[in-house]
Amino acid sequence: MRRRLCYNKTKELFSLKVVKRILMSAGLVGTLCCALSFSACSHAHKYGEWTQTQAPDCTHGGYAERVCACGETQIKELDPLGHDTVSKVGKPATCTESGWADYDECSRCDYTTYAALAPTGHSFASTWSSDENEHWHDATCGHDEISDRAAHKYGDGDVCVVCDYDAGFSVGLDFTLSSDKTYYRVSCGTASGAVIIPNVYNGLPVAQITANGFKDRTDVTSVTLGANVSSVGERAFSGCTALARADLKNVLKIGEFAFEKTALNTVIVPNSVERIGRGAFWQCDKLAELTVPFIGERAADTFNVHFGYIFGANGYAQNTYAPRSLEKVVVTGGTAVGLNAFMGCAYIKNIELPRTITTVDAHAFDNTYIESASVPSAAVTALPKASLTDVTVICGSLGGKAFDGFTALKTACLRGDVQVIGNSAFAGCSALESVEFCDGVEEMLEYAFRNCVALKSIKLPDTVTSVASYAFAGCKSVTELTLGNGLEFIGGRAFADCIGLTEVAIPDSVDPRLGIGSGAFAGCTALKNVSLPSGLTRIGDALFENCTALVSINIPDTVTALGSAFAGCTALKSVRVPDGVTSIGRGAFAGCSALAEIALPFVGRDKKTAASYSQYPFGEIFYSKKQYDGCDATEQFYHNWDKTTPDGKGTYYIPRSLTRVTITGGDILTGAFSNCVNITEVTLGAGVNVIEKDAFFGCSALKSAVFGNASGWKVFSELDGAGATVDVTDPTENASRLTDTYIDRRWVRV
């Protein structure tokens, strides 16, 4: 019987361990995944199920084996299981308590990533918190904690050098509690430089600046009073020679000589002040601008109403005590400028008075040389005439001759409350260059700006409704004119002789019932362009008389009456008078020596019919008492039965240049165009139905006559009741017939 040689189990395990060590020492990494068999048996092994002999855990492997029937055993290594982790939520640390971060832990073993967080401690703001005594850093972590508490540390001013806390008042001031313990008085103490007086101190208002409280403190440069300071004592700041600025807040009373001999440059005394003591600003030799709520000592007093009182003057004769440096004075309240109020204040250049002023003494500004003023109208006539160059009138209407004799006045501004500019208000202000009319001005009465020869521009706001006669007549330097859209009436010769004016646009707001006054623009010799309002019904006499630069004019179709408006318009070349016009003034185009063509609704001054006893001829619209260059003296007749009758003749100065004439309506009566030797072309409109005999007598140059309606024309002699039909389709033949063939016959369209 054959024997099989087999290793026992112990040897196999040993051999496997040895092999494993050999493999590991040889650098072979990995899991021993194959079963090893050490058997000398030659039969085919048939193993059973694997059986775990050592269980693996999270970090260590285990083993399993199976056995053949022959006793052969195989062993394999099992991998570690790895951790079965569960996530846990952390808890933040606080200022005072520990916490932990988010972590993982194993459900099978004691593995964990848990890590404790130490308390964070309190956090504090980087900026300072403060009160009137200390500064500190507040906690930002929500706890009632602070750090770095310390008292304020001031340098030379009122701001802490550590935290920038502004104390609101100067450190070093001396405060004295009132006897009734309700408020404090303050004096300088050790304060210096820019002194700030607080509103309150120790919970009570600071109400007074002690008399002499800052006297002779030459190191004080400015002072700002608290809102509760109502009184500045006598000589409180006297002798503060470096004091250049004072903010007086809500003061009620300023004591005598309170600011004498200081370096104040600009002072605003608030409207709250009820009394200013004598000499309050005495010898303030650097004072340049002063604002006061009234003139003198009190607002409604009848004594000490002279301006010099606050500079130490006992009467108006001592107004010269006002410093020479003082150039501008602004008064913000009061109702009156009293007796000789500013008399002798020779160095004041600018004065401003409020609208509350209703009465002004006639001698209030005697011996002054004010150059600029902003005042209510009540003060105007008292201002110095020889020196005033600029004025603003803030309220009230200007009376007649308000600025009469103001020969130096250059600029004027009229504010919204000035509604009426009176007769001759600025007449003769020969230096006046500009006027600003603010919204609110409504009327300009007669001669308001007449002969303001330096005035360059006129711009009227829409509030102006009326410009009366001669209002701007003779303003020969005006080159720009703007008329507002509220203008309803322009008076006679309102802008006459404005010889620099080149363009005019009259707004449609002009009332057609009132029209435009006679000669409103007469003598405007540079006027080239004119726009008349679309609804105009009447053009008055001499409206554009002697406007020698006017080349053409567009007369609105709404016009029904035309006066002698264009006499002397020597550059006028072409005119069309609308068919709606029913009357034309005698000499309407007199002296229009450049006129080449004209269209008229009729011949003469109004529309005539054949039944009329007589009519004025074509020359009536050129009538003139004197002959203009370029106009021929033309003798015309107008009786319809005898051209030789002496009282039926007239001499008219008809432009030599006029060669083309259009008549759109009316009957052409006897002698209508007699002796018009320069007319070469005539057009007779459809409205012309009758041409009386000798209508074109002496028209030797007539070459063309066009009939607007060529049908039905007949000519009649005195003996021929039936008449002879005339073909009027040929303009040349028509001209020959009118001036020769049928000159003594009557033409009728039947």
C-alpha positions as a printed Julia matrix, in Angstrom:
750×3 Matrix{Float64}:
   0.0     0.0     0.0
   1.38    3.34   -1.1
   1.8     6.12    1.55
   1.15    9.88    0.78
   3.49   12.29    2.31
   1.57   15.36    3.78
   2.58   18.23    5.98
   0.65   18.6     9.08
  -1.48   21.66    9.69
   1.0    23.32   11.98
   3.72   23.05    9.41
   1.44   24.52    6.7
   0.61   27.53    8.8
   4.22   27.97    9.63
   5.18   27.62    5.99
   2.6    30.18    4.96
   3.88   32.65    7.46
   7.4    32.1     6.3
   6.37   32.62    2.68
   4.51   35.78    3.59
   7.57   37.18    5.33
   9.74   36.3     2.38
   7.37   38.02   -0.02
   7.15   41.1     2.13
  10.92   41.27    2.59
  11.24   41.09   -1.17
   9.13   44.25   -1.49
   6.04   42.54   -2.88
   3.07   44.57   -1.72
  -0.46   43.4    -1.75
  -2.8    41.0    -0.21
  -1.96   37.35   -0.34
  -4.97   36.38   -2.38
  -4.13   32.9    -3.46
  -4.27   29.76   -1.35
  -1.01   28.02   -0.84
  -0.76   24.33   -0.6
   2.16   22.33    0.7
   1.34   18.79   -0.01
   3.13   15.89   -1.44
  -0.18   14.36   -2.27
  -0.73   13.74   -5.93
  -4.54   13.56   -5.99
  -6.79   16.45   -6.98
  -7.82   18.37   -3.89
 -11.41   19.03   -3.18
 -11.76   21.8    -0.63
 -14.64   22.66    1.53
 -16.06   26.14    2.31
 -13.91   28.93    3.57
 -14.07   29.4     7.25
 -13.03   32.69    8.94
 -10.38   31.9    11.44
  -9.59   35.5    12.48
 -12.12   38.31   11.92
 -10.84   41.62   10.43
 -11.6    44.96   12.14
 -11.57   48.63   10.95
  -7.79   48.84   10.74
  -6.52   45.21   10.79
  -7.03   42.34    8.37
  -8.16   38.75    9.27
  -7.81   35.16    7.9
  -9.97   32.38    6.43
  -9.16   28.67    5.58
 -10.61   25.68    3.78
  -9.64   22.01    4.05
  -9.44   19.17    1.58
 -10.62   15.66    2.51
  -7.01   14.65    2.53
  -6.34   17.09    5.21
  -4.79   19.68    2.87
  -5.52   23.24    4.17
  -5.58   26.58    2.33
  -5.41   29.92    4.11
  -6.17   33.45    2.81
  -5.83   36.92    4.34
  -8.92   39.18    4.75
  -8.72   43.04    4.19
  -9.4    45.55    7.04
 -13.03   46.7     7.11
 -12.25   50.46    7.22
 -14.11   52.92    9.47
 -17.87   53.24    9.28
 -17.93   57.03    9.88
 -20.85   59.13   11.05
 -20.65   62.99   10.69
 -21.33   65.09   13.76
 -22.18   68.82   13.8
 -19.81   71.11   15.64
 -20.52   73.89   18.08
 -18.75   77.24   17.64
 -16.78   78.56   20.53
 -18.07   81.79   22.11
 -16.36   84.57   23.94
 -16.6    82.62   27.19
 -17.36   78.96   26.3
 -15.47   76.23   24.46
 -16.82   74.59   21.35
 -15.81   72.04   18.74
 -15.63   71.83   14.99
 -17.62   69.48   12.78
 -16.15   65.91   13.13
 -16.52   62.23   12.15
 -16.67   59.11   14.39
 -16.73   55.36   13.66
 -19.75   53.3    14.58
 -17.57   50.17   15.14
 -14.57   51.53   16.98
 -13.45   54.5    18.97
 -12.1    56.37   15.95
 -13.01   60.1    15.94
 -11.79   63.45   14.45
 -13.23   65.46   17.29
 -11.21   68.6    18.15
 -12.11   71.06   20.88
 -12.23   74.85   20.21
 -11.07   77.2    22.91
 -13.19   80.27   23.91
 -12.57   83.16   21.5
 -12.5    85.93   24.06
 -14.27   89.32   23.62
 -13.82   91.36   20.4
 -13.69   95.15   20.4
 -14.3    97.87   17.79
 -11.32   99.55   16.24
 -13.07  102.95   16.45
 -13.43  104.91   19.65
 -16.62  105.54   21.58
 -16.72  108.54   23.86
 -18.67  110.83   26.13
 -17.81  114.26   27.39
 -15.21  112.87   29.8
 -13.74  109.6    28.5
 -13.15  107.42   25.45
 -13.11  103.61   25.07
 -13.55  100.7    22.67
 -16.96   98.98   22.74
 -17.26   95.19   22.5
 -18.53   93.98   19.13
 -19.36   90.47   20.39
 -22.66   91.45   21.93
 -21.41   91.57   25.52
 -21.5    94.62   27.67
 -17.75   94.99   27.81
 -15.35   97.83   27.01
 -11.59   98.17   26.83
  -8.96  100.9    26.91
 -11.11  103.33   28.9
  -9.3   106.58   29.55
  -9.94  110.29   30.08
  -9.77  112.59   27.05
  -6.44  114.14   26.31
  -6.62  117.63   24.8
  -3.86  119.54   23.1
  -4.2   123.22   22.35
  -7.79  122.96   21.12
 -11.09  121.33   21.96
 -10.46  117.99   20.21
  -9.07  114.92   21.97
  -5.73  113.93   20.42
  -6.48  110.23   21.01
 -10.07  109.73   19.84
 -10.83  113.02   18.01
 -13.75  113.71   20.34
 -14.91  117.29   19.84
 -15.83  118.76   23.17
 -18.01  121.32   21.39
 -16.47  124.14   23.33
 -13.06  125.39   24.24
 -11.24  123.73   27.08
 -10.18  126.18   29.73
 -13.22  128.48   29.75
 -14.38  129.74   33.13
 -18.05  129.13   33.97
 -19.86  130.96   36.76
 -23.23  129.73   37.97
 -25.95  132.37   38.2
 -27.3   133.31   41.6
 -30.57  131.53   40.89
 -28.62  128.51   39.66
 -30.49  128.36   36.34
 -27.71  129.24   33.88
 -24.0   129.9    33.5
 -21.97  132.95   32.61
 -18.71  132.38   30.8
 -15.38  134.18   30.55
 -12.13  133.35   28.81
 -10.16  131.55   31.54
  -7.2   129.85   29.85
  -8.93  129.33   26.51
  -7.31  130.81   23.43
  -7.33  130.67   19.64
 -10.66  129.72   18.1
 -12.95  129.94   21.13
 -16.21  127.96   21.14
 -18.84  128.67   23.77
 -21.04  125.62   24.55
 -24.82  125.49   24.51
 -24.92  123.93   27.98
 -22.52  123.26   30.79
 -23.17  120.75   33.56
 -26.71  120.39   32.28
 -27.56  124.1    32.37
 -27.64  126.65   29.53
 -24.71  128.97   29.02
 -26.59  132.28   28.66
 -24.15  135.19   29.07
 -20.71  136.38   28.1
 -19.43  138.16   31.18
 -18.68  141.86   30.93
 -14.93  142.23   30.25
 -14.86  138.42   30.1
 -12.38  138.29   27.2
 -11.08  141.83   27.4
  -7.58  142.35   26.01
  -7.06  138.67   25.26
  -4.88  139.12   22.19
  -4.54  135.36   21.7
  -8.25  134.88   20.86
  -8.69  134.66   17.07
 -12.38  133.8    16.7
 -15.46  133.22   18.81
 -18.51  131.04   18.26
 -21.32  131.56   20.73
 -23.54  128.72   21.87
 -27.2   128.7    20.87
 -28.3   129.72   24.39
 -26.08  132.78   24.72
 -28.5   135.73   24.76
 -26.27  138.5    26.07
 -22.77  139.73   25.3
 -21.65  141.96   28.17
 -20.06  145.39   27.95
 -16.53  145.31   26.58
 -16.73  141.54   26.59
 -14.21  141.25   23.72
 -12.76  144.74   23.89
  -9.12  144.84   22.86
  -9.06  141.33   21.36
  -6.85  142.63   18.59
  -6.53  139.23   16.88
 -10.28  138.5    16.91
 -11.18  138.28   13.2
 -14.47  136.35   13.27
 -17.52  136.22   15.53
 -20.49  133.88   15.16
 -23.2   135.43   17.3
 -25.86  132.71   16.87
 -29.07  133.76   18.73
 -27.89  136.74   20.77
 -30.54  139.2    21.98
 -28.34  141.96   23.34
 -24.86  143.22   22.54
 -23.41  145.45   25.22
 -21.65  148.77   24.76
 -18.18  148.55   23.24
 -18.51  144.76   23.27
 -16.23  144.28   20.25
 -14.27  147.54   20.22
 -10.74  147.45   18.85
 -11.02  143.98   17.4
  -9.85  142.69   14.01
 -13.33  141.68   12.84
 -13.6   141.63    9.04
 -17.13  140.37    8.38
 -19.87  140.51   11.01
 -23.41  139.17   10.79
 -25.58  140.4    13.63
 -28.54  137.96   13.72
 -32.16  139.04   13.45
 -32.66  137.88   17.03
 -30.77  140.91   18.36
 -33.02  143.49   19.97
 -30.4   146.02   21.04
 -26.88  146.91   20.01
 -25.05  149.06   22.54
 -23.29  152.29   21.62
 -19.81  151.75   20.26
 -20.28  147.97   20.05
 -17.95  147.97   17.0
 -15.97  151.11   17.73
 -12.53  151.27   16.12
 -12.96  147.96   14.3
 -10.61  149.26   11.66
 -10.6   146.08    9.58
 -14.35  145.7     9.33
 -15.26  145.41    5.62
 -18.79  143.97    5.65
 -21.51  144.31    8.27
 -25.0   142.78    8.43
 -27.39  144.24   11.02
 -31.1   143.65   11.74
 -31.8   147.4    12.01
 -30.09  150.78   11.84
 -28.95  152.31   15.1
 -29.65  151.07   18.63
 -33.04  149.35   18.33
 -35.43  148.18   15.63
 -38.41  150.44   16.35
 -36.81  153.33   18.23
 -37.07  157.04   17.45
 -33.76  157.8    19.12
 -30.27  156.74   18.14
 -31.46  155.79   14.64
 -28.21  156.88   12.98
 -25.94  154.17   11.61
 -22.89  155.54   13.43
 -24.39  154.82   16.85
 -22.91  151.32   16.97
 -19.51  152.89   16.24
 -19.71  155.31   19.16
 -21.48  158.26   17.5
 -23.79  160.28   19.74
 -25.55  161.83   16.74
 -25.68  161.58   12.93
 -23.04  164.29   12.64
 -20.6   161.71   14.03
 -21.49  158.97   11.54
 -17.93  159.42   10.35
 -16.93  157.17   13.27
 -17.85  154.26   11.0
 -14.55  152.68    9.97
 -13.07  153.62    6.61
 -12.64  149.93    5.85
 -16.4   149.36    5.89
 -17.63  149.09    2.28
 -20.74  146.92    2.46
 -23.73  147.21    4.81
 -26.68  144.8     4.77
 -29.79  145.65    6.76
 -32.14  142.68    7.23
 -35.05  144.19    9.16
 -36.85  147.28   10.36
 -39.43  149.47    8.66
 -37.68  152.82    8.32
 -34.39  154.46    7.47
 -34.39  157.37    9.87
 -33.27  160.97    9.84
 -29.86  161.33    8.17
 -29.3   157.65    8.94
 -26.15  157.2     6.8
 -25.25  160.82    6.25
 -21.49  161.27    6.0
 -20.66  157.54    5.79
 -18.41  158.36    2.89
 -16.66  155.01    2.53
 -19.66  152.71    2.2
 -19.87  151.5    -1.4
 -22.64  148.92   -1.17
 -25.94  149.07    0.7
 -28.71  146.45    0.92
 -32.06  147.21    2.52
 -34.92  144.73    3.1
 -38.39  144.81    1.57
 -39.78  145.65    5.02
 -38.5   149.23    4.7
 -41.44  151.48    3.84
 -40.17  154.95    4.74
 -36.79  156.5     4.04
 -35.65  159.94    5.11
 -34.92  162.12    2.09
 -31.46  162.9     3.46
 -30.67  159.4     4.66
 -27.73  159.03    2.27
 -26.5   162.62    2.03
 -22.74  162.94    1.63
 -22.31  159.29    0.79
 -20.78  157.76   -2.32
 -22.67  154.51   -2.58
 -22.0   152.72   -5.88
 -24.22  149.65   -5.56
 -27.59  149.32   -3.84
 -30.31  146.71   -3.4
 -33.33  148.5    -1.98
 -37.13  148.73   -2.0
 -38.53  151.43   -4.22
 -39.15  153.67   -1.2
 -35.41  154.23   -0.86
 -34.57  154.99   -4.47
 -34.91  158.76   -4.51
 -32.73  159.13   -1.41
 -29.73  157.31   -2.94
 -26.77  159.41   -4.08
 -27.29  160.34   -7.73
 -23.73  161.13   -8.68
 -22.06  157.88   -7.5
 -24.65  155.08   -7.87
 -23.67  152.75  -10.74
 -25.66  149.61   -9.94
 -29.11  149.25   -8.42
 -31.52  146.41   -7.67
 -35.06  147.39   -6.78
 -36.49  144.48   -4.81
 -40.1   145.56   -4.3
 -42.62  148.33   -4.82
 -43.48  150.21   -7.98
 -41.2   152.92   -9.28
 -42.71  156.38   -9.27
 -42.29  159.09  -11.86
 -38.71  160.22  -12.41
 -37.51  157.76   -9.79
 -33.95  157.78  -11.17
 -34.01  161.27  -12.59
 -30.49  162.7   -12.46
 -28.71  159.39  -11.77
 -26.03  160.15  -14.31
 -23.6   157.4   -13.21
 -26.11  154.53  -13.19
 -24.94  151.68  -15.45
 -26.91  148.6   -14.45
 -30.37  148.07  -12.98
 -32.27  144.99  -11.9
 -36.0   145.06  -11.23
 -37.19  142.17   -9.09
 -40.51  140.34   -9.18
 -42.37  142.68   -6.84
 -41.77  145.7    -9.07
 -44.93  145.72  -11.16
 -45.02  149.25  -12.55
 -42.21  151.41  -13.89
 -43.45  154.96  -13.67
 -43.32  157.91  -16.04
 -39.73  158.83  -16.92
 -38.48  156.5   -14.17
 -35.1   156.07  -15.89
 -35.44  158.77  -18.53
 -32.16  160.41  -19.32
 -29.97  157.88  -17.47
 -27.36  158.32  -20.17
 -24.87  155.81  -18.67
 -27.4   153.0   -18.19
 -26.11  149.99  -20.16
 -28.26  147.08  -19.01
 -31.58  146.46  -17.28
 -32.74  143.09  -15.99
 -36.5   142.8   -15.95
 -37.43  139.9   -13.68
 -40.77  138.12  -13.9
 -43.42  140.25  -12.26
 -42.91  143.53  -14.06
 -46.2   144.35  -15.81
 -46.29  147.92  -17.04
 -43.88  150.53  -18.32
 -45.4   153.96  -18.35
 -44.61  156.85  -20.68
 -40.97  157.79  -21.2
 -39.83  155.15  -18.69
 -36.42  154.66  -20.37
 -36.45  157.47  -22.91
 -33.03  158.56  -24.13
 -31.12  155.89  -22.22
 -28.56  156.21  -24.97
 -26.13  153.59  -23.57
 -28.72  150.84  -23.14
 -27.7   147.86  -25.28
 -30.38  145.23  -24.8
 -34.07  145.09  -23.91
 -35.5   141.74  -22.81
 -39.03  141.97  -21.49
 -40.44  139.0   -19.56
 -43.8   137.44  -20.37
 -45.36  139.28  -17.43
 -45.08  142.64  -19.18
 -48.47  143.5   -20.7
 -47.98  147.15  -21.64
 -45.18  149.33  -22.97
 -46.48  152.88  -23.05
 -45.66  155.71  -25.43
 -42.0   156.73  -25.73
 -41.03  154.11  -23.12
 -37.74  153.3   -24.89
 -37.63  156.09  -27.45
 -34.15  157.33  -28.24
 -32.33  154.29  -26.84
 -29.97  154.46  -29.77
 -27.48  151.78  -28.6
 -30.05  148.99  -28.31
 -29.18  146.18  -30.72
 -31.35  143.44  -29.23
 -35.06  143.58  -28.43
 -37.06  140.68  -26.97
 -40.76  141.23  -26.39
 -42.43  138.75  -24.04
 -45.37  136.6   -25.04
 -47.67  138.37  -22.59
 -47.35  141.77  -24.27
 -50.74  143.23  -25.24
 -50.05  146.87  -26.04
 -47.21  148.9   -27.53
 -47.69  152.63  -27.23
 -46.94  155.34  -29.74
 -43.24  155.84  -30.49
 -42.44  153.32  -27.75
 -39.2   152.27  -29.5
 -38.79  155.23  -31.82
 -35.26  156.22  -32.86
 -33.65  153.03  -31.54
 -31.16  153.38  -34.36
 -29.11  150.27  -33.45
 -32.08  147.9   -33.61
 -31.93  145.51  -36.59
 -34.69  143.0   -35.89
 -38.13  143.05  -34.25
 -40.55  140.19  -33.58
 -43.85  141.45  -32.17
 -45.62  138.57  -30.37
 -49.08  137.33  -31.3
 -50.22  138.24  -27.79
 -50.59  141.9   -28.85
 -54.28  142.73  -28.59
 -55.62  143.38  -32.13
 -58.13  145.82  -30.67
 -55.37  147.95  -29.17
 -52.92  147.42  -31.99
 -49.52  149.04  -32.06
 -49.28  152.75  -31.41
 -48.35  155.31  -34.04
 -44.64  155.6   -34.71
 -43.79  152.75  -32.34
 -40.65  151.95  -34.37
 -40.27  155.18  -36.27
 -36.71  156.24  -36.94
 -35.2   152.79  -36.31
 -32.83  153.32  -39.19
 -31.03  149.95  -38.9
 -34.21  147.88  -38.75
 -34.15  145.2   -41.47
 -36.43  142.4   -40.32
 -39.91  142.77  -38.87
 -42.4   140.1   -37.79
 -45.9   141.42  -37.12
 -48.43  139.49  -34.98
 -50.67  137.16  -36.95
 -53.94  138.55  -35.59
 -53.14  142.23  -36.08
 -56.04  144.25  -37.51
 -54.6   147.76  -37.62
 -51.21  149.22  -38.48
 -51.03  152.75  -37.15
 -49.58  155.92  -38.62
 -45.81  156.25  -38.85
 -45.31  152.8   -37.35
 -42.11  152.27  -39.37
 -41.58  155.82  -40.54
 -38.01  156.48  -41.67
 -36.91  152.88  -41.09
 -34.43  153.36  -43.91
 -32.99  149.81  -43.82
 -36.33  148.01  -44.11
 -36.34  146.11  -47.44
 -39.59  144.16  -47.2
 -42.58  143.78  -44.93
 -45.15  141.02  -44.54
 -48.49  142.58  -43.64
 -50.78  139.96  -42.02
 -53.98  139.13  -43.88
 -55.96  140.04  -40.77
 -55.11  143.75  -41.13
 -58.09  145.9   -42.16
 -56.69  149.4   -41.63
 -53.28  150.66  -42.71
 -52.12  154.08  -41.58
 -49.29  156.16  -42.97
 -46.97  153.52  -41.59
 -44.04  153.28  -44.01
 -43.22  156.87  -44.94
 -39.53  157.37  -45.47
 -38.69  153.65  -45.76
 -36.19  154.4   -48.5
 -34.97  150.78  -48.84
 -38.42  149.18  -49.13
 -38.62  147.33  -52.45
 -41.8   145.31  -52.4
 -45.14  145.57  -50.6
 -48.35  143.56  -50.66
 -51.33  145.13  -48.93
 -53.87  142.36  -48.12
 -57.3   142.37  -49.77
 -58.96  142.73  -46.39
 -57.61  146.26  -45.9
 -60.4   148.83  -46.29
 -58.43  152.02  -45.72
 -54.89  153.2   -46.36
 -53.51  156.33  -44.77
 -52.46  159.32  -46.81
 -48.75  159.06  -47.53
 -48.53  155.49  -46.21
 -45.55  154.87  -48.52
 -44.3   158.42  -48.9
 -40.64  158.63  -49.79
 -40.25  154.88  -50.4
 -37.78  155.75  -53.12
 -36.6   152.17  -53.73
 -40.07  150.69  -54.13
 -40.19  148.58  -57.32
 -43.56  146.84  -56.99
 -46.71  147.15  -54.94
 -49.97  145.19  -54.65
 -53.05  147.07  -53.4
 -56.68  146.09  -52.77
 -57.84  149.35  -54.42
 -56.59  152.67  -55.73
 -56.32  155.56  -53.3
 -57.12  155.59  -49.63
 -60.27  153.47  -49.67
 -62.39  151.45  -52.05
 -64.53  153.53  -54.45
 -67.21  152.69  -56.97
 -68.19  154.29  -60.25
 -71.0   156.08  -58.45
 -68.48  158.03  -56.36
 -68.26  161.71  -57.21
 -64.5   161.59  -57.0
 -61.63  159.63  -55.6
 -58.12  160.29  -54.54
 -55.75  158.81  -57.14
 -52.91  156.33  -56.88
 -50.52  159.01  -55.64
 -52.42  159.53  -52.38
 -50.45  156.74  -50.69
 -47.21  158.53  -51.62
 -48.29  161.97  -50.51
 -45.6   164.09  -48.89
 -45.12  167.71  -48.06
 -41.55  167.56  -49.2
 -39.89  165.77  -52.03
 -37.66  162.75  -51.28
 -34.67  161.9   -53.42
 -35.72  159.29  -55.96
 -39.36  160.46  -56.06
 -40.88  162.44  -58.91
 -43.42  165.19  -58.37
 -46.43  163.88  -60.28
 -49.54  165.95  -60.96
 -52.66  163.82  -60.88
 -56.38  164.61  -61.32
 -59.32  162.82  -59.75
 -62.61  164.48  -60.75
 -64.5   162.04  -62.91
 -65.72  164.59  -65.41
 -62.94  167.06  -66.04
 -59.22  166.48  -65.67
 -58.47  170.19  -66.09
 -60.44  171.45  -63.09
 -57.92  173.17  -60.77
 -59.41  171.93  -57.52
 -59.44  168.36  -58.81
 -55.66  168.09  -59.04
 -52.87  167.22  -56.65
 -49.11  166.76  -56.69
 -47.77  163.49  -55.36
 -44.2   162.31  -54.93
 -44.27  158.86  -56.51
 -41.08  156.72  -56.42
 -39.28  156.77  -59.72
 -38.34  153.1   -59.12
 -41.95  151.91  -59.02
 -42.68  150.07  -62.28
 -45.06  147.22  -61.35
 -48.48  147.73  -59.77
 -51.21  145.21  -58.9
 -54.76  146.3   -58.03
 -56.89  143.39  -56.78
 -60.27  145.1   -56.35
 -62.38  148.23  -56.47
 -63.26  150.42  -59.43
 -60.45  152.24  -61.19
 -61.84  155.77  -61.38
 -61.03  158.75  -63.5
 -57.39  159.77  -63.51
 -56.45  157.03  -61.07
 -52.96  156.52  -62.54
 -52.73  159.78  -64.44
 -49.18  160.82  -65.31
 -47.51  157.8   -63.67
 -44.8   157.92  -66.31
 -42.61  155.18  -64.77
 -45.14  152.36  -64.46
 -44.44  149.65  -67.03
 -46.64  146.8   -65.8
 -50.09  146.79  -64.22
 -52.19  143.83  -63.09
 -55.91  144.3   -62.56
 -57.3   141.56  -60.36
 -60.55  139.67  -60.72
 -62.2   142.11  -58.31
 -61.8   145.02  -60.74
 -65.0   145.52  -62.79
 -64.81  149.16  -63.91
 -62.06  151.34  -65.39
 -63.15  154.94  -65.79
 -61.96  157.2   -68.56
 -58.47  158.62  -68.51
 -57.55  156.21  -65.71
 -54.12  155.72  -67.27
 -53.77  159.17  -68.84
 -50.11  160.03  -69.4
 -48.78  156.56  -68.45
 -46.32  156.73  -71.32
 -44.14  153.79  -70.13
 -46.95  151.28  -69.67
 -46.14  148.16  -71.72
 -48.24  145.45  -70.06
 -51.72  145.31  -68.54
 -52.9   141.93  -67.26
 -56.58  141.36  -66.46
 -57.26  138.84  -63.74
 -60.67  138.14  -65.27
 -60.56  138.47  -69.06
 -64.22  137.75  -69.82
 -67.02  140.2   -70.62
 -65.12  143.47  -70.97
 -66.68  146.28  -73.01
 -65.75  149.89  -73.65
 -68.31  152.68  -73.73
 -68.14  156.14  -75.2
 -70.43  158.88  -73.96
 -72.65  158.39  -77.0
 -72.44  154.6   -77.29
 -74.9   152.98  -74.95
 -74.29  149.46  -76.21
 -70.53  149.45  -75.91
 -67.96  147.46  -77.84
 -66.57  144.15  -76.68
 -62.84  144.19  -75.98
 -60.52  141.2   -76.02
 -58.2   141.7   -73.01
 -56.09  138.57  -73.3
 -53.05  140.36  -74.74
 -51.22  142.38  -72.01
 -49.33  144.49  -74.56
 -52.46  145.37  -76.53
 -54.27  146.12  -73.29
 -51.59  148.63  -72.31
 -51.9   150.38  -75.68
 -55.68  150.6   -75.42
 -55.66  151.92  -71.85
 -53.17  154.67  -72.62
 -54.2   155.53  -76.19
 -56.99  153.75  -78.13
 -59.69  153.83  -75.44
 -58.12  156.32  -73.05
 -61.2   158.5   -73.01
 -63.64  155.63  -72.73
 -65.15  153.75  -69.85
 -64.29  150.04  -69.44
 -66.86  147.75  -67.85
 -67.0   144.0   -67.35
 -70.6   142.95  -67.98
